[in-house]
Structures are given as structure tokens and as C-alpha cells.
Amino acid sequence: MVAKRVIPTAAVAIVVAGGAIVSASRQGPPPPSPQASKAVVMKGKAPVSTELLKITLPRPAEVDLPNGVHLMVLEDHRTPQIVFQIEVPGAGGYFDPADMPGLASITATMMREGTTTKSTTQIAEQLERNAASVGAGAGLSSIDASVSGSSLTDNFDDTFALAADVLLNPTFPDEELQRYKQRIRTQLIAQRTQAGFLASEMFNRVLFGTHPASRVSLTAPVLDKVTRDMLVDFHKAHWVPDHAVIAMSGDITMAAARKAVEAKLAGWKKGTSAAPSADQPPQPGEARIHFVARPNSVQTNFLVGAQSLVRTSPDYDVLSVMNEVLGGGPTGRLFTILREEKGYTYGAYSGFSAFKVRGNWSANTQVRNDVTEAAFKDLMAQIARMRDEPVPDKELEAKKRGMIASFALSLESPQAMLNNYMIRHLYGLPADYWDKYPQRISAITQAQVQEAAKKYLDPPRLQIIAVGDPKLGEMFKKYGTVVTYDTEGKIVSGS
């Protein structure tokens, strides 16, 4: 069992208003100071700080183990719980064989379905008995795969031992594989009836072509071909410790974590593999309106977007702010215009992703058939407005303050903080990357935001996906070159 010791928590220091410190340990606020009172503006009864929030984050303890694993531990003894994640670069879907897209995902999912010491039922019973969790997963286009879990401190040894068993000794029982195949086949049929899935599938296909980043789902041919031996071989070749990261947060020390890792993963031997890398996806062709004709649709699903950037791009923070202005939640322009002012939809948002390979930026909404054209025009007008007009000072400052405040609130979670440090390590970001987040966001200017919009929302880059009633297809021809598809993704007209 993990040794417990009572120590003061490594609290996040949030510095506002000229130096007053509020501790995340919730031991009570400090007394007000004269300096603090000068740094707030009273609006009604609520004081609003005008000072830039500054933070000093606790650093995780880190060590490189002999088998190549990088171990990170962020202590937080406020509650008797431990969360852990074992991240394995090179075991994700990016490394699937060309003729078996999805093999990595199936392999990871099946790892929890039985080991050399436990059946899938015994695994489930142990987790339920201990109020713990253990899972494994790999994205269809990700570079990494992972085994993760959580437990109460008293059950950590048993839970981490189970996770190690899943990681090192999966047996991939054939009967469980057949059950999995049947379950996924049913899901594949169901998702073809969902407009949101059809839009996402077409969007990724148009943006990324045959690159692994285009994958959004397993396919029936892969399910038909996959065998237990394929899973065994993929696991043996790719689930190696050479560049793995193990992160733990909660009621545990580095000494206890290292002891658990070295004891439970003693059989995980270092190989000779190079650090995994990935090729960038090719840019898509000329911008088109890709219309998926879905009979009897009562609404139209829109996805408008383009390839974005890599996580280490210097534009990352600027694009974050730009996206927050345009479609970041219910205060974004898209939601305000399309829902609050026009009543076209229940929601309209935008978002973006960024990895070691380029992700995507997209805006999305779903609208009634009778307002499809009007909503489309307003959606595109708001995207154009980001390019053509600087964001007013008041709007920009409010968005930046909101982003910084949300970041500060997220630091209440040790798991969220540890995830930030995982990102920092995996992407090679500076040691003080998260400490300086508020300063970086606060320093972003109107000109930078507008320049990012011109760069990433440039009309020749934007691909437009619409899924809706076939009768609407003709209308889109007024706005660009239209390619029409059926719900199986086959081209019906256009090119």
C-alpha cells in the first residue's frame, strides 16, 4: 500500500491585486490590503479586479527510469485518491498498417478484456469492489495510446497492479473479440443514420484525404479482417516503454510511485525504437461546398473549416483567442447571432485541435430546413467579419479575461494540472509554459487576432460541409462549387 504522510498541500498561488495571495488549499482568504483595494473597480456590489492574474504552479517531481519511461508525480494529499496515466507514443492509430486502419484502436480496447491472470469478468468485479477504474485506449489517428486509471489511496497497489497486467499481459480472448465485433457492427449501422456523424466523416475526409487524421470511425472491412493474432502482434511491436510517460497525481509521493512502477512493470523492458514521428497531412484541394443529401432530414448540419496548426505553433494562443471570440461557448459571436438574435438553432460554436500533426478548425451548427440559407449566410458573414474587422477592445479584453479565469479555475484539479504537464513534456514546451499562460493571453492584440483569422479562415482554405434534405442542394450552387454525396459517401454529382 502507498505510504501516507500528512503534509501541507502544494497549493497554487494565485496572485492578484498588487500581491494579495489566495491559496488553492482553501484555508481562507488573506486579509485585505491597501494595495489590493486600489486594484479593483466596483460595479454594483461586485469588485472586479483590473490587475493581471499571476500564477505560480507547483512542479511535478520527474525522473527518467532505466527502461526509458519518464515518471511524473504531482502530490496533492487533500483527498485520499490517486489518478494515473501511462502514455505510450508509437501505439496509436497513426501507426496502423495501411490496409488495417483502426487496428491500434481495437488492440487498445481489447487489452482490458482479459489477461493471463484475469478474465474480463474478474477485472470488472475487482474494479467495482475497489471503486476504481482502469481503461485502455488509442485514437484512430493518434500517435499515442494509453492505459489510465484511478483509485482510492488504500486500493492503489491493487489497481496499479491490474493496470500493469492489462498493459503487459493481455490475452485478447477470441470470444471477447467476436462480441466486440458484433457490438461495433451494430454501431456502424446506427451512426450512418446520424447527420452529425455524416458531417464529421465528410469534413475529415475532405480536409485530410487518406492521411490517418481523416479517420472518424472503424469500418466493416477492418472488422471482418481483424484477428486475435493481429492484435497480439501489434501489441508486441508497439506497446514498448522506450519513450513512454507515466504520470500520477494525488495522494502519492515520488518514492511510492517509483516503487510501484519498478515493482509492477519490472517486465516492461526497453527496446531500441526511435522516437515516433508523423508526417503532416497534405493540404486539401480547392474549396468546395460538400453537400450530403440525407432524405427526410428536418434540419441541416453545417461544418465549415480548414486545417489548423501543430501544437507547438507560435500561433496557438492567438488562434485560441480568435476562436473564443467567434465561437467559444454561449458568449461567442456565432451563438449570439444565430441563436440569441435570430433563433435559428439551439447552438452554434467553433473549436480547433492541434497535435504533432496539424489538426483542424471548424464552426458548426444545426438549423431548421426553412432557415438553412439565411443561417448559412449569417454563419459565413461572421467568419468573414473576423477577417475583415478588428475585434473591439472591450470584447477582446472580456474574452481574454474569461480565458484566464477559466484556466485559473481548472487548476483546482490536480488531474488537470498533471495533464498540462503531460502536454508540456510530450510537446517539448518550456518549463514555465503554464506559469506564463495569463501573460501570453493578456498580451495578444487586435492585430494578431485579425491576422490569425486572415491566415486560418482564408476563403480558399475553407471547406463547407452541409448535411440535409436533398431539396436544399440546388440552393447551395448560388454560393460556390457543389459536390453532392449520398449517405454512404459516394459522389452523386459534381467533382
HELIX and SHEET records of a PDB file:
HELIX    1   1 ALA A   17  GLY A   19  5                                   3    
HELIX    2   2 PRO A   34  SER A   37  1                                   4    
HELIX    3   3 GLY A   93  PHE A   95  5                                   3    
HELIX    4   4 LEU A  103  MET A  110  1                                   8    
HELIX    5   5 MET A  111  GLU A  113  5                                   3    
HELIX    6   6 THR A  120  ARG A  129  1                                  10    
HELIX    7   7 THR A  153  ASN A  155  5                                   3    
HELIX    8   8 PHE A  156  LEU A  168  1                                  13    
HELIX    9   9 ASP A  174  GLN A  191  1                                  18    
HELIX   10  10 ALA A  195  PHE A  208  1                                  14    
HELIX   11  11 PRO A  212  SER A  214  5                                   3    
HELIX   12  12 ALA A  220  LYS A  225  1                                   6    
HELIX   13  13 ARG A  228  HIS A  238  1                                  11    
HELIX   14  14 MET A  254  LYS A  264  1                                  11    
HELIX   15  15 TYR A  316  GLY A  327  1                                  12    
HELIX   16  16 ARG A  333  PHE A  335  1                                   3    
HELIX   17  17 THR A  336  GLU A  341  3                                   6    
HELIX   18  18 ASN A  369  VAL A  371  5                                   3    
HELIX   19  19 THR A  372  ASP A  388  1                                  17    
HELIX   20  20 ASP A  393  SER A  410  1                                  18    
HELIX   21  21 PRO A  414  LEU A  426  1                                  13    
HELIX   22  22 TYR A  437  SER A  442  1                                   6    
HELIX   23  23 GLN A  446  TYR A  456  1                                  11    
HELIX   24  24 PRO A  459  ARG A  461  5                                   3    
HELIX   25  25 PRO A  470  LEU A  472  5                                   3    
HELIX   26  26 GLY A  473  PHE A  476  1                                   4    
HELIX   27  27 LYS A  477  TYR A  479  5                                   3    
SHEET    1   A 3 ALA A  20  SER A  23  0                                        
SHEET    2   A 3 ALA A  13  VAL A  16 -1                                        
SHEET    3   A 3 LYS A  54  THR A  56 -1                                        
SHEET    1   B 2 VAL A  40  LYS A  43  0                                        
SHEET    2   B 2 ALA A  46  SER A  49 -1                                        
SHEET    1   C 6 ALA A  61  ASP A  64  0                                        
SHEET    2   C 6 HIS A  70  GLU A  75 -1                                        
SHEET    3   C 6 VAL A 245  GLY A 250  1                                        
SHEET    4   C 6 GLN A  81  PRO A  89 -1                                        
SHEET    5   C 6 ASP A 144  LEU A 152 -1                                        
SHEET    6   C 6 SER A 133  ALA A 138 -1                                        
SHEET    1   D 7 ALA A 348  ALA A 354  0                                        
SHEET    2   D 7 ARG A 358  ARG A 368 -1                                        
SHEET    3   D 7 GLN A 299  GLN A 307 -1                                        
SHEET    4   D 7 GLN A 463  GLY A 468 -1                                        
SHEET    5   D 7 ILE A 289  ALA A 293  1                                        
SHEET    6   D 7 VAL A 482  TYR A 485  1                                        
SHEET    7   D 7 ILE A 491  SER A 493 -1                                        
END                                                                             
